[in-house]
Amino acid sequence: MKKPHVSTIFIAVTATGCLLLSACGKGSWSALAPGAASSSARSAAPVAKDAAGNSTQACSPVTEQDAAKALGKDPGRGQALSQSGASSCTYGAYPALVRVNVVPGLGKAAFLHARGLAPKVELVDVPGIGDSAFGVFAGPAASIEFYKGQALVVILLETTGSGSSSEARAKAVAKRAASRL
């Protein structure tokens, strides 16, 4: 069986995250200031909270330092977007980036839906992250989707390194993110 091209898998997983984010509400995405994880950016835009009152803004569970460690270089401050409580944060730019999508309030139901949309041949269960997690790993592209409580998190990692390195790096980022939710 021929394996799908890395870009095909990356696009499929990215589309899943984007569909989930766009399903969270109507209206347009609003860009937050670069480095939206800073306290000044958080006070300028509403920050979604989970049931325990923790921030679910995407630049909070994954920091610039986390992204730098995963990419092997400082990607700069995260570029955040938010809409109707859901948020996305991108560190770096293609071909080396970390993107985090956080959708509060949907939890397990959204996770199961995303899992149903993922390419079955490439789907791998990833234990020890959040309440449940799965990943899709192909060459320099890695994606992990997990839920913790009522938050669904999608982490996409694209590197210029080897596939096994991308998988390990994505798992490390996801574990740190889950510990902060």
Secondary structure, DSSP 8 states (H G I E B T S, - for coil): -----HHHHHHHHHHHHHHHHHTT-SS--EE--TTTTSHHHHHHS---B-TTS-B--TTTTS-HHHHHHHHTS---S-EEEEETTEEEEEEEETTEEEEEEEEET-HHHHHHHHHHHS-TTTEEE-TTSSSEEEEEEETTEEEEEEEETTEEEEEEEE-SS-HHHHHHHHHHHHHHHHHH-
